[in-house]
C-alpha cells in the first residue's frame, strides 16, 4: 500500500468545528447511537457486471436512513462522519467486495483533513481494502460555504489515492461552479433527471449535454435511480454505461443484492 502523501499546510483554515472535534476523532470517541449499512450495486450495463457498491446508512436492524441521520447534530457530526468511513470499509471487506465501495461524506464535518484522512487510511490498511477501490461521494445539494476550500479537500483525497464523486448532480447548489473548481472522477446524475428520461425531451437534452461535457473532461458518468427498461435503454443510447437503481437491485442490508440477468437488457 502506498505511503500517504503530505497533507494540508498547517495554516489551512477550516470552515467549521472546534479543536475538540478533532481530538474526539483522533481518540476514536464513540457515538451514542448505532448504525450500519446497506449496499446497492452500481453496474456497467455494456459489460454486464457490477463495478461498485454504494454504502447507504441504515439503522442497526436495517431501519431507514432517517432514523440515523436525525440523530446527527453539530456535537457529533465529526465523529459520525469518521465512523461512517470506518464502518463502510469494514463492511465492504467483510462482504468480500472486489469492486469499489462508494462512501458518502459530510464536507462541512471536516475540521482537520490530516486527521480525517488518516482515520480512513488506517481503516483501509486494517481491513486490507485497496485505496483505489474507495470512492468518496459528496452530494451536490450540500450547501458548501467555501467552494475553493471544498475543492482542495477533494484534491487531497485524490492525492491520497481515493476516487471522488459528486452525487445528485443537477439537483443542488453547486452545479457547474463546483465542476469548474474541481473535476471529480465520477459524476452521478440525480434521479429526478433520470425519471422518465425516455419520454422527457428537456431531460434528454440535459443528460446528453452532461455526458458530452464529462467525456471532454474525462469524468465517468453514473445514472442514479434507474427504474425502468426504457430509462436504461435511452441512457445506454446516450452513452451512459454505468447505472444504479431499483431496476438492477434495491439496497441490501449488510449483504450483496443479486442482479437478475434480464435487468441488463439486450
C-alpha positions as CSV (number, residue, x, y, z in Angstrom):
1,X,0.0,0.0,0.0
2,X,1.3,3.4,-0.9
3,X,2.7,5.8,1.6
4,X,0.4,8.7,2.5
5,X,1.5,11.9,0.8
6,X,1.8,15.2,2.6
7,X,-1.4,16.7,3.9
8,X,-2.7,20.3,4.1
9,X,-0.4,23.0,5.2
10,X,-0.5,23.9,8.9
11,X,-2.3,27.2,8.4
12,X,-5.1,25.7,6.4
13,X,-8.3,27.3,7.7
14,X,-11.4,25.2,8.4
15,X,-14.9,26.2,7.8
16,X,-16.4,24.8,10.9
17,X,-15.7,22.8,14.0
18,X,-13.5,23.1,17.1
19,X,-10.2,21.5,18.2
20,X,-12.2,19.3,20.5
21,X,-13.9,17.7,17.5
22,X,-10.6,16.7,16.1
23,X,-9.4,15.4,19.4
24,X,-12.5,13.2,19.6
25,X,-11.8,11.8,16.1
26,X,-8.2,11.2,16.9
27,X,-9.2,9.3,20.1
28,X,-11.9,7.4,18.3
29,X,-14.6,8.8,20.6
30,X,-17.8,6.7,20.4
31,X,-21.2,7.8,19.1
32,X,-24.1,7.5,21.4
33,X,-26.2,5.7,18.7
34,X,-25.7,2.7,16.4
35,X,-26.0,2.3,12.7
36,X,-25.0,0.0,9.9
37,X,-25.0,-0.1,6.1
38,X,-27.0,-1.4,3.2
39,X,-25.1,-1.8,-0.1
40,X,-26.5,-1.0,-3.6
41,X,-24.6,-2.1,-6.7
42,X,-23.5,0.2,-9.5
43,X,-23.4,-1.7,-12.8
44,X,-21.9,-1.4,-16.2
45,X,-24.7,-2.4,-18.5
46,X,-22.4,-2.8,-21.5
47,X,-20.1,-5.3,-19.7
48,X,-23.0,-6.7,-17.6
49,X,-21.0,-6.6,-14.4
50,X,-21.1,-4.8,-11.0
51,X,-18.4,-2.2,-10.8
52,X,-19.0,-0.7,-7.3
53,X,-21.3,-0.7,-4.3
54,X,-22.7,2.4,-2.7
55,X,-22.8,2.2,1.1
56,X,-26.1,3.6,2.4
57,X,-26.7,4.3,6.1
58,X,-29.3,2.3,7.9
59,X,-30.3,1.7,11.5
60,X,-28.7,-1.3,13.3
61,X,-31.6,-3.5,12.3
62,X,-32.0,-2.2,8.8
63,X,-34.2,0.8,9.7
64,X,-34.5,3.7,7.3
65,X,-31.6,6.2,7.0
66,X,-33.6,8.9,8.6
67,X,-33.7,7.1,11.9
68,X,-29.9,7.5,12.0
69,X,-29.4,10.9,10.3
70,X,-32.0,12.5,12.6
71,X,-29.6,11.8,15.5
72,X,-26.7,13.7,13.8
73,X,-26.1,17.1,15.2
74,X,-23.3,19.7,15.5
75,X,-21.9,18.0,18.5
76,X,-21.5,14.5,16.9
77,X,-21.2,15.3,13.2
78,X,-17.5,14.8,13.0
79,X,-17.4,11.6,14.9
80,X,-20.3,10.3,12.8
81,X,-18.5,11.1,9.6
82,X,-15.4,9.3,10.7
83,X,-17.4,6.3,12.0
84,X,-19.2,6.1,8.6
85,X,-15.9,5.7,6.8
86,X,-14.6,3.0,9.1
87,X,-17.8,1.0,9.2
88,X,-18.4,1.2,5.4
89,X,-14.8,-0.1,4.6
90,X,-15.1,-2.8,7.3
91,X,-18.4,-3.9,5.9
92,X,-17.1,-4.0,2.3
93,X,-14.1,-6.1,3.4
94,X,-16.3,-8.4,5.4
95,X,-18.6,-9.0,2.4
96,X,-15.6,-9.7,0.2
97,X,-16.1,-6.9,-2.3
98,X,-13.6,-7.0,-5.2
99,X,-15.3,-3.9,-6.6
100,X,-15.1,-0.4,-5.4
101,X,-17.1,0.9,-2.4
102,X,-18.6,4.4,-2.6
103,X,-19.0,6.3,0.7
104,X,-20.9,9.5,1.3
105,X,-19.1,12.1,3.4
106,X,-20.1,15.3,5.1
107,X,-17.9,18.1,3.7
108,X,-18.9,20.5,6.5
109,X,-17.9,18.0,9.1
110,X,-14.2,18.1,8.2
111,X,-12.1,20.2,10.5
112,X,-8.5,18.9,10.2
113,X,-8.2,16.9,6.9
114,X,-5.0,15.3,8.0
115,X,-6.8,13.5,10.9
116,X,-9.9,12.8,8.9
117,X,-7.9,11.1,6.1
118,X,-5.7,9.3,8.5
119,X,-8.7,7.6,10.0
120,X,-9.7,6.3,6.6
121,X,-6.2,5.2,5.6
122,X,-5.9,3.2,8.9
123,X,-9.3,1.6,8.3
124,X,-8.3,0.6,4.7
125,X,-5.0,-0.8,6.0
126,X,-6.6,-2.7,8.9
127,X,-9.2,-4.4,6.7
128,X,-7.0,-4.8,3.6
129,X,-9.1,-2.7,1.3
130,X,-7.3,-1.0,-1.6
131,X,-7.3,2.8,-1.5
132,X,-8.1,3.0,-5.3
133,X,-11.2,1.0,-4.6
134,X,-12.6,3.6,-2.2
135,X,-14.8,6.4,-3.7
136,X,-15.8,9.4,-1.7
137,X,-19.2,10.9,-2.7
138,X,-20.4,14.3,-1.8
139,X,-24.0,15.3,-2.5
140,X,-24.2,18.4,-4.7
141,X,-27.1,19.5,-2.6
142,X,-24.8,20.0,0.4
143,X,-24.5,23.8,0.9
144,X,-20.8,24.4,0.7
145,X,-19.9,27.7,2.2
146,X,-16.5,27.9,0.6
147,X,-16.2,26.2,-2.8
148,X,-12.4,26.6,-3.2
149,X,-11.8,25.1,0.3
150,X,-14.0,22.2,-0.6
151,X,-12.3,21.6,-3.9
152,X,-9.0,21.5,-2.1
153,X,-10.4,18.8,0.2
154,X,-11.3,16.7,-2.8
155,X,-7.9,17.3,-4.4
156,X,-6.3,16.0,-1.3
157,X,-8.4,12.9,-1.4
158,X,-7.3,12.2,-4.9
159,X,-3.7,12.7,-3.9
160,X,-4.1,10.1,-1.3
161,X,-5.3,7.6,-3.9
162,X,-9.0,7.7,-3.3
163,X,-11.5,8.3,-6.1
164,X,-14.1,11.2,-5.8
165,X,-17.6,11.6,-7.0
166,X,-20.3,14.3,-7.0
167,X,-23.6,12.7,-6.1
168,X,-27.1,14.0,-7.2
169,X,-25.5,16.2,-9.8
170,X,-28.1,18.6,-11.2
171,X,-30.2,18.9,-8.0
172,X,-28.3,21.2,-5.7
173,X,-26.5,24.4,-5.0
174,X,-23.1,23.8,-6.5
175,X,-23.7,22.7,-10.1
176,X,-21.3,23.8,-12.8
177,X,-19.4,26.2,-10.5
178,X,-18.2,23.2,-8.4
179,X,-17.3,21.4,-11.5
180,X,-15.2,24.4,-12.7
181,X,-13.3,24.3,-9.3
182,X,-12.7,20.6,-9.3
183,X,-13.1,17.7,-11.7
184,X,-14.0,14.5,-9.8
185,X,-13.5,11.0,-11.1
186,X,-17.3,10.4,-11.3
187,X,-20.5,12.4,-11.6
188,X,-23.8,10.8,-10.6
189,X,-26.7,12.3,-12.4
190,X,-29.6,13.0,-10.0
191,X,-32.5,10.6,-10.2
192,X,-35.0,13.4,-10.8
193,X,-33.3,14.0,-14.2
194,X,-33.4,10.2,-14.9
195,X,-37.0,9.7,-14.1
196,X,-39.0,9.2,-17.3
197,X,-36.0,10.5,-19.3
198,X,-37.1,8.3,-22.2
199,X,-40.2,10.5,-22.5
200,X,-39.0,14.0,-21.5
201,X,-37.1,15.8,-24.2
202,X,-35.7,18.5,-21.9
203,X,-34.2,15.9,-19.6
204,X,-32.8,14.0,-22.6
205,X,-31.1,17.2,-23.8
206,X,-29.6,17.8,-20.3
207,X,-28.4,14.3,-19.9
208,X,-26.8,14.3,-23.4
209,X,-25.1,17.6,-22.6
210,X,-23.7,16.3,-19.3
211,X,-22.4,13.2,-21.0
212,X,-20.6,15.2,-23.6
213,X,-19.2,17.6,-21.0
214,X,-17.9,14.8,-18.8
215,X,-16.4,13.0,-21.7
216,X,-14.4,16.1,-22.6
217,X,-13.2,16.3,-19.0
218,X,-12.5,12.5,-18.7
219,X,-15.2,12.2,-16.0
220,X,-17.2,9.0,-15.7
221,X,-21.0,9.3,-15.5
222,X,-23.3,7.2,-13.4
223,X,-27.1,7.5,-13.8
224,X,-28.9,7.1,-10.5
225,X,-32.4,5.9,-9.8
226,X,-32.9,3.9,-13.0
227,X,-36.2,2.0,-12.5
228,X,-37.4,1.0,-16.0
229,X,-36.0,-0.7,-19.1
230,X,-37.0,2.3,-21.1
231,X,-34.9,4.6,-19.0
232,X,-32.0,2.2,-19.2
233,X,-32.2,1.9,-22.9
234,X,-32.3,5.7,-23.5
235,X,-29.3,6.2,-21.2
236,X,-27.3,3.5,-22.9
237,X,-28.0,5.0,-26.3
238,X,-26.9,8.4,-24.9
239,X,-23.6,7.0,-23.9
240,X,-24.2,6.2,-20.2
241,X,-22.9,2.7,-19.3
242,X,-22.8,3.0,-15.5
243,X,-26.2,2.8,-13.8
244,X,-27.7,2.4,-10.3
245,X,-31.3,1.9,-9.3
246,X,-34.1,-0.5,-8.5
247,X,-34.2,-1.9,-12.0
248,X,-31.0,-3.7,-11.1
249,X,-31.2,-4.1,-7.3
250,X,-32.5,-2.5,-4.1
251,X,-30.0,-1.8,-1.3
252,X,-29.3,-5.0,0.6
253,X,-28.8,-4.7,4.4
254,X,-25.3,-6.0,5.3
255,X,-25.3,-8.2,2.2
256,X,-24.9,-8.2,-1.6
257,X,-28.1,-7.9,-3.7
258,X,-28.4,-10.3,-6.6
259,X,-29.0,-8.8,-10.0
260,X,-31.3,-10.6,-12.5
261,X,-29.6,-11.1,-15.9
262,X,-32.7,-9.6,-17.5
263,X,-32.0,-6.2,-15.9
264,X,-29.1,-5.6,-18.2
265,X,-31.4,-5.8,-21.3
266,X,-30.0,-6.7,-24.7
